[in-house]
Amino acid sequence: MEPEAFDSALAHWPDLQTRCSGLLLGNGASRAIWRNFAYESLFERAQRVRNKPLGQTDLALFKSMGTESFEQVLSALNTTVRVNAALAISSSSPLNRYYAIKEALIHALRSVHIPWRLVQPQTLQTINHELRQYERVYSTNYDLLCHWAVQQQPEGFADLLHTDEGFNSATIPAEGARVHYLHGGLHLLKNQDASTRQRSASASNLLDGFAINTPGDVPLFVNESTAEDKLRMIRGSDYLSWCYGELAHHQGALCIFGHSLGRSDDHIVAAIQQSGVKQLLISVFPLSEASIISQKQHYSRLFGAGGVSLEFFDSASHPLGDTGLNVPVELLGPAKRRR
């Protein structure tokens, strides 16, 4: 379909007849619940938080490594601490920087993340119920909403991470919906050997107790960077590389919800193209008629070739886009909203 052939009409999710075996979630799914998730850059946010932001020495480390990824810098510092210990080098600077950057990250995350006390049980039930409708769920969000929802009623979901044992692709249950965190999550940790384990905390403790100050315990999530850097970090993790491979081999129709698939997500686009998926149902947030047409053209450029069928629907008509799920940021109070 030529771009100029698009109009501004959008289908309603309940009217679509195609059953999707997979669901790809982007930041728009989280923003539908908590608009503070609309931050542009966690790296920039960590420089502006009121409590212990990134300092000049910390920023110099990010610059020297050519990245804005916290996982990459923290992992490098963790390696340096271990090397210094092995060589009996007494410098405390790498460990101090590890703690400082981790603390800035913690404050940045808490400044944008919805607090547990504001999450409604009905919201988690809605998310839980919706995720169960798919055989495979792929999320590029590293916030805790999906994990909180699954934790509320884990029956019916396949346990991919085995909290006590860590990730092992050979022991994944055959039954149950699988949730794949393509860019990691706040509930995941990267071990020293690059293996992955899930934090044992639950509910509010996953966010409130995020101050993991043990070298070797590096939060496993891929924050803003180029698609090439994201893919490189994915390849450096057993769990993330497995999840990415699952998307690249997905079978059946795929629903894309709340995902703009910009240039920094070219690796996600490449995985979908590699999968050979022939039907995509794509949510569109209807800002205006021109915006709707522009979004349709964007997705058509990405997937229109190769005989892929595209259907577009109003994001608010999907259970995950229901406006009733939105939690007003005003409930935080004026002081916390200004952070």
C-alpha positions in Angstrom: 0.0 0.0 0.0 1.4 3.4 -1.0 1.8 5.9 1.9 -0.6 8.4 0.3 -3.4 5.7 0.3 -3.7 5.8 4.1 -6.6 7.6 5.8 -7.2 8.4 9.4 -9.7 5.6 10.1 -8.8 3.2 13.0 -10.4 -0.1 13.9 -11.5 -1.0 17.4 -9.7 -3.8 19.0 -12.8 -5.9 19.9 -13.9 -5.8 16.2 -10.7 -7.3 14.9 -11.0 -11.0 14.1 -7.3 -12.0 14.0 -6.1 -13.9 17.0 -2.6 -12.9 17.9 -0.2 -15.4 19.4 2.2 -12.7 20.4 2.2 -9.2 22.0 5.0 -6.7 21.7 4.8 -4.0 24.4 6.5 -0.6 24.3 6.7 2.5 26.5 3.2 3.6 25.5 1.7 0.7 27.4 3.4 1.9 30.6 2.5 5.6 29.9 -1.2 4.6 29.6 -1.0 3.9 33.3 1.6 6.4 34.6 2.4 9.4 32.4 5.8 10.0 34.2 7.0 7.0 32.2 7.2 9.5 29.3 10.7 10.6 30.3 13.0 10.9 27.3 16.3 9.7 28.9 17.1 8.0 32.2 20.7 9.1 31.7 19.6 12.8 31.5 17.3 12.3 34.5 20.1 10.9 36.6 22.0 14.1 36.1 19.1 16.3 37.3 17.7 14.4 40.4 17.8 16.3 43.6 19.5 13.6 45.6 23.0 12.7 44.6 22.9 13.1 40.8 25.7 11.9 38.5 28.8 13.9 39.1 31.5 15.0 36.7 33.7 12.0 37.4 30.8 9.7 36.8 29.9 11.5 33.5 33.5 11.2 32.4 33.2 7.4 32.8 30.1 7.3 30.5 31.9 9.5 28.0 35.1 7.4 28.0 33.0 4.3 27.2 30.9 6.0 24.6 27.6 5.0 26.2 24.7 6.1 28.2 24.0 2.6 29.5 24.1 2.1 33.2 24.4 -1.6 32.9 27.5 -1.3 30.7 29.3 1.2 33.0 28.4 -0.6 36.2 29.5 -3.9 34.8 32.8 -2.4 33.8 33.3 -1.0 37.3 32.4 -4.3 38.8 35.1 -6.0 36.6 37.6 -3.4 37.6 37.0 -4.0 41.3 37.5 -7.7 40.8 40.7 -7.2 38.8 42.1 -4.8 41.4 41.4 -7.3 44.2 43.2 -10.0 42.2 46.2 -7.8 41.7 46.2 -6.5 45.2 45.6 -2.9 44.0 44.2 -0.9 46.9 42.5 1.9 45.0 38.9 2.4 46.3 37.9 4.7 43.4 36.2 2.1 41.2 34.1 0.9 44.1 33.2 4.4 45.1 32.1 5.3 41.6 30.1 2.0 41.4 28.2 3.1 44.5 27.7 6.7 43.3 26.4 5.8 39.9 24.2 3.1 41.4 22.7 5.7 43.8 22.1 8.2 41.0 20.4 5.5 39.0 18.2 4.5 42.0 17.0 8.1 42.5 16.4 8.6 38.8 14.3 5.4 38.6 12.3 6.4 41.7 11.6 9.8 40.2 9.8 8.4 37.2 8.4 5.1 38.4 4.9 4.7 39.7 5.0 4.0 43.5 3.6 0.6 44.6 1.0 2.3 46.8 -0.6 4.0 43.8 -1.0 0.8 41.8 -4.5 -0.4 41.9 -5.1 -4.2 42.3 -7.7 -4.0 39.5 -5.1 -2.5 37.2 -2.7 -5.4 37.8 -5.6 -7.9 37.4 -6.4 -6.3 34.0 -2.8 -6.5 32.8 -2.5 -10.1 34.2 -5.7 -11.2 32.3 -4.6 -9.5 29.1 -1.1 -11.0 29.1 -2.7 -14.5 29.5 -4.4 -14.1 26.1 -1.0 -14.5 24.3 1.4 -17.4 24.0 4.3 -15.0 23.9 4.6 -11.5 25.4 7.7 -9.4 24.4 8.3 -6.2 26.4 11.0 -3.6 25.9 9.9 -1.9 29.1 12.1 -2.3 32.1 9.6 -0.9 34.6 7.9 -3.3 37.1 4.2 -3.1 35.9 4.2 -6.4 33.9 6.2 -8.2 36.6 3.9 -6.9 39.4 0.9 -8.1 37.4 2.3 -11.5 36.8 3.3 -11.8 40.4 -0.2 -11.1 41.5 -1.4 -14.4 39.9 1.5 -16.4 38.5 -0.6 -19.5 37.7 -0.8 -19.8 33.9 2.6 -18.1 33.3 5.7 -20.1 32.5 8.5 -19.3 35.0 11.4 -18.5 32.8 13.9 -17.3 35.4 13.6 -19.6 38.4 14.3 -17.2 41.2 16.5 -19.6 43.1 18.4 -21.1 40.2 18.7 -18.3 37.7 17.9 -18.5 34.0 18.3 -21.8 32.2 16.7 -22.2 28.8 16.8 -26.0 29.1 14.4 -26.0 32.1 11.7 -23.7 30.7 8.2 -25.1 31.2 6.3 -26.1 28.1 3.0 -24.8 29.4 1.9 -21.3 30.2 2.2 -17.8 28.7 5.8 -16.7 28.4 6.8 -13.1 29.2 10.1 -12.0 27.6 11.8 -8.9 28.9 13.8 -8.0 25.8 15.6 -5.1 27.5 15.7 -6.6 30.9 13.9 -5.2 34.0 14.3 -3.8 37.5 13.5 -7.3 38.8 16.5 -8.8 37.1 20.2 -9.0 38.0 23.2 -9.8 35.9 25.7 -12.1 37.7 29.4 -11.8 37.3 29.5 -14.6 34.8 26.8 -12.8 32.6 24.1 -15.2 33.7 20.8 -13.9 34.9 18.7 -14.3 38.0 15.5 -12.8 39.3 15.4 -10.8 42.5 13.6 -12.6 45.3 11.8 -9.4 46.5 8.2 -8.7 45.6 5.6 -5.9 45.5 6.9 -2.6 46.9 10.2 -4.2 47.9 11.2 -4.5 44.3 11.2 -0.7 44.0 11.8 0.5 47.5 14.6 -2.0 48.0 16.3 -1.4 44.8 19.5 -0.1 46.6 21.6 -3.1 45.7 25.0 -2.1 46.8 26.8 -5.4 46.5 29.4 -5.4 43.7 28.6 -8.1 41.3 24.8 -7.4 41.5 24.3 -5.3 38.5 20.7 -4.4 37.4 20.0 -6.0 34.1 18.2 -3.5 31.9 19.2 -1.8 28.6 18.4 1.9 28.8 18.6 4.4 26.0 21.3 3.9 23.4 21.6 3.2 19.7 20.1 0.0 18.3 23.6 -1.3 17.7 24.6 -0.7 21.3 21.4 -2.3 22.6 22.0 -5.4 20.5 25.6 -5.6 21.7 24.4 -5.5 25.3 21.7 -8.1 24.5 24.3 -10.4 23.1 26.2 -10.1 26.3 23.5 -11.7 28.4 22.3 -15.3 28.3 18.7 -14.3 29.1 18.4 -11.3 26.9 19.9 -13.0 23.9 17.6 -16.0 24.3 14.5 -13.6 24.5 15.7 -11.8 21.4 16.0 -15.1 19.6 12.5 -16.0 20.6 11.1 -12.8 19.0 13.2 -13.5 15.9 11.5 -16.9 15.5 8.0 -15.9 16.5 5.2 -17.8 14.8 1.7 -16.4 14.2 0.2 -12.9 14.2 1.8 -10.3 16.4 0.1 -7.4 18.2 2.3 -4.3 18.6 1.0 -2.1 21.4 2.4 1.2 22.5 5.6 0.9 20.5 6.8 3.6 18.2 9.7 1.5 16.9 12.0 4.4 16.2 15.6 4.2 15.0 16.9 3.1 18.4 14.7 0.1 18.1 15.9 -1.0 14.7 17.1 -4.3 16.3 13.5 -5.1 17.3 12.3 -4.3 13.8 15.0 -6.6 12.4 13.9 -9.4 14.7 10.3 -9.1 13.6 11.3 -9.0 9.9 13.5 -12.1 10.4 10.6 -14.0 12.1 8.6 -14.0 9.0 5.4 -12.8 10.8 2.8 -12.1 8.1 0.1 -10.4 10.2 0.7 -7.3 12.4 -2.0 -5.6 14.4 -0.6 -2.2 15.5 -2.0 0.2 18.0 -2.1 3.9 17.1 -2.6 6.8 19.6 -4.9 9.2 17.7 -3.4 12.6 18.5 -4.8 14.0 15.2 -5.8 12.8 11.7 -2.4 13.9 10.4 -0.6 12.0 13.3 -2.6 8.8 12.5 -1.7 8.9 8.8 1.9 9.6 9.7 2.1 6.6 12.1 0.5 4.3 9.5 3.1 5.4 6.9 5.9 4.8 9.4 4.8 1.2 10.1 4.2 0.6 6.4 7.7 1.7 5.6 9.0 -0.8 8.3 6.9 -3.8 7.4 4.8 -3.1 4.3 7.2 -5.0 2.0 7.2 -8.7 1.8 3.5 -9.3 1.9 3.0 -8.5 5.6 -0.7 -7.6 6.4 -1.0 -4.5 8.6 -4.1 -3.6 10.6 -4.3 -0.5 12.7 -6.5 0.0 15.8 -7.2 2.8 18.3 -4.9 2.1 21.3 -7.7 3.2 23.7 -9.9 0.4 22.5 -7.4 -2.2 23.7 -7.7 -3.4 27.4 -4.1 -2.2 28.0 -5.0 1.3 26.7 -8.2 1.8 28.6 -8.2 5.3 30.0 -9.6 4.0 33.3 -6.2 2.5 34.0 -4.5 5.8 34.2 -3.3 6.9 37.6 -3.1 10.7 38.0 0.4 11.9 38.8 -1.2 14.5 41.0 -1.7 11.8 43.6 2.1 12.0 44.4 1.7 15.5 45.8 3.4 18.7 44.4 6.8 18.2 46.0 7.4 14.8 44.4 5.9 15.8 41.1 8.6 18.5 40.7 11.5 16.1 41.1 
